[in-house]
C-alpha cells in the first residue's frame, strides 16, 4: 500500500510539473524593459517680467492667522487649455464672502469678476474657468485674484492672493 501511494504521489508530481512547464510555454512574454528618461525638469520661461504670484495679507479679517495663497508659479503659469482650473489654498474656513477675478493684462475690463461661495473646508480649492464660462485668448497674459472680503463696504481690508496664467495652445502634432 505504501509503495502504491508513493507511485501515485510521484505520478501526480510529474503530471503537475509537466503542466507547469506547459503553462510556462503559453504565458505571455514579460513586458519589454524601457529606459527611464529620468525626472521631469521644469525650466520657467525667461521673460524678464516681474514675479506673477502675490501672497495674501490681512488688515481686519476675523482671523489673524489665516493663509490665503494661489497655487501657481512665481511667474506666469502656462496652460494647455483655454479654460484652465485655477487652484488656491485656504488655511481654515471663514464666514466672509469670496470673490474671483480674471483680468487680461492691459485690458480695462475684467474677463471675470464674480462672488464665489465661501469654502466649507480648509485646504486646496479650485476655480474651474470652463464652468464659469471663461475662455482665455491664446498667448495673452492674465492675472487672476482670489479675495476674502472682510467688509463689503470697505474693501481695503480684503485678503487677496493672485497669480498669472497664459494659455498656449498645444501644437497639432
C-alpha positions in Angstrom: 0.0 0.0 0.0 2.8 2.3 0.9 4.6 1.6 -2.5 1.3 2.3 -4.3 0.9 5.7 -2.5 4.5 6.7 -3.4 3.9 5.8 -7.1 0.7 7.9 -7.1 2.4 10.8 -5.5 5.3 10.6 -7.9 2.9 10.4 -10.9 0.9 13.4 -9.6 4.2 15.4 -9.1 5.3 14.5 -12.6 2.0 15.5 -14.1 1.9 18.8 -12.1 5.5 19.6 -13.2 4.6 18.8 -16.8 1.5 21.1 -16.6 3.6 23.9 -15.1 6.1 23.7 -17.9 3.3 23.6 -20.5 1.7 26.7 -19.0 5.0 28.5 -18.8 5.4 28.0 -22.5 1.9 29.6 -23.0 2.5 32.5 -20.6 2.8 35.9 -22.3 6.3 37.3 -22.5 7.2 39.8 -19.9 6.9 43.5 -20.9 10.0 45.0 -22.5 12.3 46.9 -20.3 12.2 50.6 -21.2 14.8 53.2 -20.3 13.6 55.8 -17.9 14.1 59.3 -19.1 14.7 60.5 -15.5 12.8 63.1 -13.6 10.9 65.8 -15.4 12.7 69.1 -15.2 10.8 72.3 -15.3 12.6 75.5 -16.6 10.5 78.6 -16.1 10.2 80.8 -19.2 12.8 83.6 -19.4 10.6 86.7 -20.0 12.3 89.2 -17.6 8.8 90.1 -16.3 8.2 90.8 -12.6 7.1 88.0 -10.4 3.5 86.9 -11.0 2.3 85.4 -7.7 1.3 87.7 -4.8 0.6 86.3 -1.4 -2.4 87.4 0.6 -2.3 89.8 3.6 -4.9 91.0 6.0 -5.8 94.1 8.0 -9.0 93.2 9.6 -10.4 89.8 8.9 -11.8 87.8 11.7 -8.7 85.6 11.6 -5.2 86.9 12.3 -3.7 83.5 11.4 -5.2 82.9 8.1 -3.4 81.8 4.9 -4.8 82.5 1.5 -2.5 81.6 -1.4 -2.8 80.8 -5.0 -1.1 77.6 -6.2 0.9 79.0 -9.1 4.5 79.5 -10.1 6.3 82.8 -9.3 5.9 83.8 -13.0 3.0 83.4 -15.4 2.0 79.8 -15.4 1.3 78.2 -18.8 -1.9 76.4 -19.6 -2.6 74.0 -22.5 -6.3 74.6 -22.3 -8.3 77.8 -22.9 -10.4 77.4 -19.7 -7.9 76.1 -17.1 -8.7 75.2 -13.5 -7.1 77.6 -11.0 -6.1 76.2 -7.6 -5.8 78.1 -4.4 -5.3 77.3 -0.7 -7.3 78.4 2.4 -5.8 77.5 5.8 -9.2 77.4 7.5 -12.8 78.1 6.6 -14.0 81.6 7.3 -17.5 83.1 7.1 -16.6 86.1 4.9 -17.6 86.3 1.2 -15.1 85.4 -1.5 -14.6 86.8 -5.0 -12.6 85.7 -8.0 -11.4 88.0 -10.8 -9.5 87.3 -14.0 -8.1 90.3 -15.9 -6.2 90.3 -19.2 -3.0 92.4 -18.8 -3.6 95.8 -20.4 -7.4 95.4 -20.6 -9.8 97.9 -19.0 -12.5 95.3 -18.0 -12.2 92.1 -16.2 -12.9 88.8 -18.0 -14.4 87.5 -14.8 -15.3 89.3 -11.6 -17.8 87.3 -9.5 -18.6 86.3 -6.0 -18.0 82.6 -5.2 -19.3 80.6 -2.2 -17.1 80.5 0.9 -15.4 77.1 1.1 -16.9 74.8 3.7 -13.5 73.3 4.5 -9.9 74.4 4.7 -7.4 73.1 2.1 -7.0 73.3 -1.6 -9.8 74.9 -3.5 -10.4 75.0 -7.3 -11.9 77.6 -9.7 -13.0 75.9 -12.9 -13.0 78.7 -15.6 -14.8 76.4 -18.0 -17.7 76.0 -15.6 -17.7 79.8 -15.2 -17.8 80.3 -19.0 -14.4 81.9 -19.2 -12.1 81.2 -22.2 -8.7 82.8 -22.3 -7.2 84.2 -25.5 -4.1 82.4 -26.8 -0.7 83.9 -25.8 -2.2 86.6 -23.6 -1.2 87.1 -20.0 -3.9 87.1 -17.4 -3.7 87.9 -13.7 -6.2 86.1 -11.5 -7.2 87.0 -8.0 -9.0 85.3 -5.1 -10.2 87.7 -2.4 -11.7 87.1 1.0 -14.0 90.1 1.6 -13.6 91.4 5.2 -16.1 94.2 4.8 -18.2 94.7 1.6 -18.4 98.5 2.4 -14.6 98.9 3.0 -12.7 96.7 0.5 -9.3 97.9 1.6 -9.3 95.2 4.3 -9.8 92.4 1.8 -7.4 89.4 2.0 -6.1 88.9 -1.6 -3.8 86.5 -3.4 -3.1 86.4 -7.1 -1.2 84.6 -9.9 -0.7 84.9 -13.6 -1.7 82.4 -16.4 -1.1 82.3 -20.2 -3.0 79.9 -22.5 -0.6 78.5 -25.1 -2.4 76.0 -27.4 -0.5 72.8 -28.0 0.9 72.2 -31.5 -1.3 69.9 -33.6 1.3 67.1 -33.6 
